Amino acid sequence: MEMAALAAAIMASQAGLTQVQLAQSSERMNANHGASIANLVDSAQQNMKSLANVGAGVGGNLNISA
């Protein structure tokens, strides 16, 4: 086997390894995002429960233009 072919094969295997590592990292991030979204929805539901007994008109004049 020529040295150039061997070097090319080593470079290709390193590139493939990098792609696998990036794919694994992406999958872990996707799994973490799912858990974060579930936590966010749970927090929003808890906040809505705490606002259930607020009187009518509270927050009606909230300025959100800033």
C-alpha positions as CSV (number, residue, x, y, z in Angstrom):
1,M,0.0,0.0,0.0
2,E,1.4,3.4,-0.9
3,M,2.0,6.0,1.8
4,A,-0.4,8.4,0.2
5,A,-3.2,5.8,0.1
6,L,-2.5,4.9,3.8
7,A,-2.5,8.6,4.8
8,A,-5.8,9.1,2.9
9,A,-7.4,6.1,4.7
10,I,-6.3,7.4,8.1
11,M,-7.7,10.9,7.4
12,A,-11.0,9.4,6.2
13,S,-11.3,7.3,9.3
14,Q,-10.6,10.3,11.5
15,A,-13.3,12.3,9.6
16,G,-15.7,9.4,10.1
17,L,-15.0,9.3,13.8
18,T,-15.6,13.0,14.1
19,Q,-18.9,12.7,12.4
20,V,-20.0,9.9,14.8
21,Q,-18.9,12.0,17.8
22,L,-20.9,15.0,16.5
23,A,-24.0,12.8,15.9
24,Q,-23.7,11.4,19.4
25,S,-23.5,14.9,20.9
26,S,-26.5,16.0,18.8
27,E,-28.6,13.1,20.1
28,R,-27.6,13.9,23.7
29,M,-28.6,17.5,23.2
30,N,-32.0,16.5,21.7
31,A,-32.7,14.3,24.7
32,N,-31.8,17.2,27.0
33,H,-34.0,19.5,25.1
34,G,-37.0,17.2,25.6
35,A,-36.4,17.1,29.3
36,S,-36.1,20.9,29.4
37,I,-39.3,21.4,27.5
38,A,-41.1,19.1,29.9
39,N,-39.8,21.1,32.8
40,L,-40.8,24.4,31.2
41,V,-44.4,23.1,30.6
42,D,-44.6,21.9,34.2
43,S,-43.4,25.2,35.5
44,A,-45.9,27.1,33.3
45,Q,-48.7,24.9,34.6
46,Q,-47.7,25.6,38.2
47,N,-47.6,29.3,37.6
48,M,-51.1,29.2,36.0
49,K,-52.4,27.5,39.1
50,S,-51.0,30.2,41.4
51,L,-52.7,32.9,39.2
52,A,-56.1,31.1,39.2
53,N,-57.3,33.1,42.3
54,V,-56.2,36.5,41.1
55,G,-59.0,39.1,40.8
56,A,-60.5,40.1,37.5
57,G,-58.6,42.9,35.7
58,V,-55.3,42.3,37.4
59,G,-52.5,42.7,34.8
60,G,-54.9,44.2,32.2
61,N,-52.9,47.3,31.8
62,L,-49.6,45.7,31.3
63,N,-47.2,47.6,29.0
64,I,-45.2,45.1,27.0
65,S,-43.9,47.5,24.3
66,A,-40.4,47.9,26.0
